[in-house]
């Protein structure tokens, strides 16, 4: 879980204290959110933990697909909207492209 007091740092601070912050990242398992001009821009995460999270997301999508849900589930990832549909259900909006069972709106 993200510790707001310790896991949000400026990119400049990360550059100055890279070894220390990477050691902390490995010890806690928490990702680091790096800011540029006060705005969150980059997330640094342990590769093994990131891989586990990606695999968990893929398993979840596979479960949704097996359930053949009739309606799309809309998820916002950054500025993009992703529609996840199950099985044969769901409708596709005009201008979207279907990637397996992930519909990504072309308009963003």
N, C-alpha and C positions, 0 to 999 in steps of 0.2 A: 504494500500500500504506500502511496506517495506521502512523504512527510513534508508538508508545505514549508516548514521552517528550514529544512536542510537539503531538500531535493530539488529546489528551484534555484539555479545559479546563472550568473551572466556568462556569456561565452568568454569574456576576458578573464573572469575568475577561473573558469575551467582550464583555459590555456596556462594560467600561472600555477595552478595546483592540480594538474592532470593526474599525476601518480597518486596523490592523496585521495582525490575524488573517485578514481577508478577502483582503488582499494576499498573505499567505502561502499561503492556500488556493488562490488563482488561480495562484500561482507553482509550487507543488508538485503540485497536482491532488489532494492527499489531502483526504478529508473531515475535518471537525472533529466530535468527539463532545463534546457539552456535558453536564455533570453538574449535577444539582440535589440538594443534600444528599448528595453523594458517589456518587449513583447515575446511571448513563448514562440520559439521558432524550431527547436531541435530537441528530440528525445534521444538520450543515450541509454542503452539498456544492455545487460549481459546477454550475449548471443544465445546461450543455452536456455535462459528464461524466455527470451523472445521466441525461440523455436517451439518451446512447450506451449506458449500462448497461441501461436499460429496453428499448431496441430489441434489444439482444443477448439479453435474457431472452425477449422475444417471439419472436425467431428460433429460439431453443432450443425453446420450446414448440411452434412450428410444425413443427420437425424431428421432435420426439417424435410429434406428431400424424400426420405423413406416414409415420413408421415403423410406425404402428398397433401399438404395443406392447401385449401382452396383459395386462400387470399394471399396477397403479397404482403410482406413485412417491409416497411420502409425504414432504412437506417441512414443517418447522415454521417458521412466520413469526411471531415473537413468541410469543404464547400460543395462536395459532391453528394448526391442522393443515390443510394443503392437500394434497389428493390430486390428482396430475396423471396422467391416463390418456391413452393413445394410441389414436387411431382409434376402433374400435368395441369395443375391449377394456376390461377393468376392470369392477369391480363397484361399485355405489354403496351405501353404508351407509344404513340407515333413518334418516331425519331429516336427511339431507344434501341440499343443493340443487346441481344441476348447472349450471354456467355455462360454456357451450361445452364444453371438455374439462378444465375446472378444477372439481373437486368440493370444496366447502368444507363441512366438518362444521358443522352448525347448533349443536352443543353446545359448541364452542370448547374 
